Amino acid sequence: MDDTLLLTATVALLVGLGAGWAVQSALTRRKLVREQSFFGLPEGSECVLVTHRDSSSAQWSIPRHDALALLGLASVVEMCGAHPEVAPHDTGLQGFGARTEFCVGDPTAHRRLAAHMSNLLPGVTVHPGDGSGAGRGTFTIGGTAYRMEPGAVEYVLLARLTAGEGDRPVFLAAGQRPVTHRAAVRHLVRNRARLARKHGAGGQFCLLLKVVNSQAYGPDVVELVADVTKAAIAPAELKGQHRAAA
């Protein structure tokens, strides 16, 4: 009798463990499928990571913060089972939509990023700066200007946009300094599940983030200023009709 009870208990335990493993595997698989859908990276697909060249180097190299941002994206690409290509911003690339694209950099110097913003975010104006460089990188969105205070307050746009010939998204991390690009990518990677729930696996969004005291904290202290999707995808307002951000 005791042997029968022991055998029954053992079988029940094994069945329970097997069922638990199956449920956990199914949940893990569902989570992976959701993330693959959000990033537009099904198993075996291709994507491209477009970044700056380091102007201070004679050889093609990537600025430090941008390189670290790409490493963060590489972990996502690997998790999804996709294959990445890294390309400099001034190399001729095909149009967008056929494969997922991650475009990281300063829109005043990053040609590919500037083109995407002009086409997909017409409501955002990026100031090129005057002859002395003053005001460079200032964003104007919905009538408000967001000027950086280097090392103290810096802004970056994080966007997921869909357009072009296919249905694959383009992700933009467009910042005022390299540390902000890294901060935006961190925000994307850490909050991908929440962003997918809020905006949908195939939804578009454009978020304005503020990096606080990067001189002391690097890319670690980030605040969401606003979801500026509606204003960013609308045509830009007439010049001169804006106010400075507090």
Beta strands, then each sheet from edge to edge (+ up, - down):
strand 1: 46-51
strand 2: 83-88
strand 3: 100-105
strand 4: 124-126
strand 5: 139-141
strand 6: 144-146
strand 7: 153-161
strand 8: 170-175
strand 9: 205-212
strand 10: 222-227
strand 11: 243-244
sheet 1: 2+ 1+ 3+ 8+ 7- 9+ 10-
sheet 2: 4+ 5- 6+ 11+
end
